Amino acid sequence: MTASDEPIVGSCASALAKDLTRGEFFAGLFALGCASGLASRVIQSVHGLGWLDALLGTFEISVLVWISCAAGISLVLQDRTIGIRSSELVLGAAFVLLAILPVGPVSWLAVTALSLYVINTADASSSRRGALILLAVTVPMFWSRLFFHFFAELILRIDAGLVGWILRTSRTGDVVEFADASGVLVILPGCSSLANVSLAFLCWVTVSQLVNHKKSAYDLFWCLMACISVVTVNVTRISFMGLSQWHYAMFHSWWGDAVANTTILGLTVGFCVLGVRRELFRRI
């Protein structure tokens, strides 16, 4: 770039900052960050399952994540305030550089940082609500996974302890004896309740922000009920698997996953809707 080009670039950036709405600017950044973060999971799913099975399984990404990403970006886009600060253009450029890296966790880190910035600086309520949803998306997509990486043994032992208590069988670490003593059940990371608990938290944030729910003393109760329902369904399913080899084969199957996931989704959404019923029914 020559010296004569610098004023042109500067004038273009200035024009962009004046004409672009803050909603369009930040929604575009969030869309890029979410797309980049989801892309690695989509590619892995397609590679492992094929296009059709991956598509039917929503690319092994919860439908709550897809809905929350769309809802958060849509709310941010509603901000019609004109004018982007020069510092925000620099922030946007740094965000793009991080988002285009072919590393999913880096994209979610960038989305986390941008969400916190928008929450703390945005004047429009819709932008803050959208950023809160997108911040919550990073919990199941990045932060809960990072937490599990460091505390996997403890988390799996808790799940195993609950299953062993229900079956009244011995437990060693994350290994539980079958109720009929025909073998042992090993609780693997994919069976942990933590992932679905983080999705229950995401569901609460998404539903409450979409209806612009006013904070209440009962919010913690409804969020906890959604999380507890997730753990209850997950532990119950694993306990059925631990009855015998036959039960394991029956419940550890495609339809077993489908029934459990549908039940978890229904209970999670149900408790969250009950928590925001006043605002929701007022809109209806």
VEXLUMTOR-547752 format. One record per residue (C-alpha): residue in one letter; x, y, z. Coordinates in steps of 0.1 Angstrom, whole numbers, padded with zeros to 4 digits, always signed. Layout:
N
AXYZ;...
//
This chain:
284
M+0000+0000+0000;T+0014+0034-0010;A+0010+0066+0010;S-0016+0078-0015;D-0037+0048-0008;E-0039+0054+0029;P-0063+0083+0027;I-0085+0063+0004;V-0086+0034+0029;G-0092+0058+0057;S-0121+0075+0040;C-0136+0041+0031;A-0134+0030+0067;S-0149+0063+0079;A-0178+0060+0054;L-0184+0025+0066;A-0184+0036+0102;K-0209+0063+0095;D-0234+0044+0072;L-0234+0009+0087;T-0258+0003+0116;R-0243-0012+0147;G-0267-0041+0144;E-0255-0050+0109;F-0219-0046+0119;F-0220-0068+0150;A-0245-0093+0137;G-0222-0099+0107;L-0193-0105+0130;F-0213-0129+0152;A-0226-0148+0121;L-0190-0153+0109;G-0179-0164+0144;C-0207-0189+0148;A-0204-0202+0113;S-0166-0208+0118;G-0171-0224+0152;L-0199-0247+0139;A-0181-0256+0107;S-0155-0279+0123;R-0182-0299+0140;V-0202-0301+0108;I-0172-0313+0088;Q-0164-0340+0114;S-0200-0352+0114;V-0203-0354+0076;H-0169-0372+0075;G-0180-0397+0101;L-0217-0403+0092;G-0221-0391+0056;W-0242-0361+0044;L-0277-0377+0049;D-0272-0391+0084;A-0253-0360+0095;L-0281-0338+0083;L-0308-0359+0100;G-0288-0357+0132;T-0283-0319+0129;F-0246-0326+0124;E-0243-0339+0160;I-0250-0303+0173;S-0281-0298+0194;V-0310-0281+0178;L-0309-0257+0207;V-0275-0244+0196;W-0287-0238+0160;I-0318-0220+0172;S-0299-0199+0198;C-0273-0188+0172;A-0301-0176+0149;A-0320-0160+0177;G-0290-0142+0191;I-0279-0128+0157;S-0314-0118+0149;L-0317-0098+0181;V-0284-0080+0175;L-0294-0072+0140;Q-0324-0053+0153;D-0301-0025+0166;R-0306+0003+0141;T-0282+0028+0157;I-0260+0044+0131;G-0222+0048+0135;I-0193+0025+0143;R-0164+0037+0164;S-0129+0035+0149;S-0118+0013+0177;E-0147-0010+0169;L-0135-0014+0133;V-0101-0025+0147;L-0119-0049+0171;G-0139-0062+0141;A-0107-0068+0121;A-0091-0087+0150;F-0123-0107+0154;V-0123-0117+0117;L-0087-0128+0118;L-0095-0151+0147;A-0128-0164+0132;I-0112-0174+0099;L-0087-0196+0116;P-0096-0233+0110;V-0098-0239+0148;G-0133-0241+0163;P-0124-0232+0199;V-0106-0200+0188;S-0138-0189+0171;W-0159-0195+0203;L-0133-0176+0223;A-0137-0147+0199;V-0175-0149+0202;T-0171-0149+0240;A-0150-0117+0239;L-0173-0099+0214;S-0204-0109+0234;L-0189-0094+0266;Y-0180-0062+0247;V-0215-0058+0232;I-0232-0065+0266;N-0211-0038+0282;T-0213-0011+0255;A-0245-0015+0235;D-0272+0011+0240;A-0300-0010+0224;S-0317-0036+0246;S-0320-0060+0216;S-0282-0060+0211;R-0275-0068+0248;R-0301-0096+0248;G-0287-0111+0216;A-0252-0110+0229;L-0263-0127+0261;I-0277-0156+0241;L-0246-0159+0220;L-0224-0158+0251;A-0246-0187+0264;V-0240-0206+0232;T-0203-0207+0239;V-0210-0226+0272;P-0220-0260+0256;M-0198-0253+0225;F-0166-0245+0243;W-0166-0237+0281;S-0183-0269+0293;R-0160-0289+0271;L-0130-0271+0286;F-0143-0277+0321;F-0149-0314+0313;H-0113-0317+0300;F-0100-0308+0335;F-0126-0324+0357;A-0137-0354+0336;E-0128-0380+0362;L-0148-0363+0389;I-0179-0357+0367;L-0180-0393+0354;R-0176-0406+0390;I-0206-0385+0400;D-0227-0400+0372;A-0214-0435+0381;G-0222-0429+0418;L-0258-0420+0410;V-0262-0450+0387;G-0246-0474+0413;W-0269-0460+0440;I-0300-0466+0418;L-0289-0501+0408;R-0276-0510+0443;T-0244-0523+0428;S-0207-0517+0434;R-0189-0489+0417;T-0152-0484+0410;G-0144-0450+0395;D-0166-0446+0364;V-0173-0483+0362;V-0206-0498+0376;E-0214-0535+0379;F-0245-0547+0361;A-0275-0554+0383;D-0276-0591+0372;A-0238-0594+0377;S-0233-0602+0340;G-0206-0576+0335;V-0198-0540+0341;L-0209-0507+0326;V-0183-0481+0318;I-0196-0445+0317;L-0178-0427+0289;P-0176-0389+0283;G-0203-0390+0257;C-0227-0403+0284;S-0220-0375+0309;S-0248-0353+0321;L-0227-0322+0319;A-0232-0315+0281;N-0270-0316+0284;V-0269-0295+0316;S-0251-0268+0297;L-0278-0270+0270;A-0305-0265+0296;F-0287-0234+0307;L-0286-0222+0271;C-0323-0229+0267;W-0332-0208+0297;V-0310-0179+0285;T-0324-0181+0250;V-0361-0183+0260;S-0359-0156+0287;Q-0341-0132+0264;L-0363-0138+0234;V-0394-0128+0254;N-0375-0100+0273;H-0382-0117+0306;K-0379-0095+0337;K-0357-0109+0364;S-0375-0127+0392;A-0366-0145+0424;Y-0379-0177+0408;D-0356-0176+0378;L-0330-0197+0396;F-0356-0223+0405;W-0368-0228+0369;C-0333-0229+0355;L-0324-0255+0382;M-0355-0275+0374;A-0345-0277+0338;C-0309-0288+0347;I-0322-0314+0372;S-0346-0329+0347;V-0316-0334+0323;V-0296-0352+0349;T-0326-0373+0360;V-0333-0385+0324;N-0297-0391+0316;V-0290-0411+0348;T-0323-0430+0345;R-0314-0441+0310;I-0279-0452+0320;S-0294-0471+0350;F-0317-0490+0326;M-0286-0499+0306;G-0270-0513+0337;L-0298-0538+0344;S-0284-0564+0321;Q-0266-0569+0287;W-0300-0571+0270;H-0311-0538+0285;Y-0278-0522+0275;A-0282-0532+0239;M-0318-0519+0239;F-0312-0485+0255;H-0278-0479+0240;S-0292-0477+0204;W-0303-0451+0179;W-0339-0451+0191;G-0327-0450+0227;D-0308-0419+0220;A-0337-0404+0201;V-0362-0410+0230;A-0338-0397+0256;N-0329-0366+0237;T-0365-0358+0228;T-0375-0363+0265;I-0347-0340+0276;L-0355-0314+0250;G-0392-0314+0260;L-0386-0311+0297;T-0359-0284+0293;V-0381-0263+0270;G-0411-0270+0292;F-0395-0257+0324;C-0380-0227+0307;V-0414-0218+0292;L-0430-0221+0326;G-0404-0197+0339;V-0413-0170+0314;R-0450-0178+0310;R-0462-0143+0319;E-0442-0126+0291;L-0449-0154+0267;F-0487-0155+0272;R-0488-0117+0271;R-0473-0118+0236;I-0497-0145+0225;
//
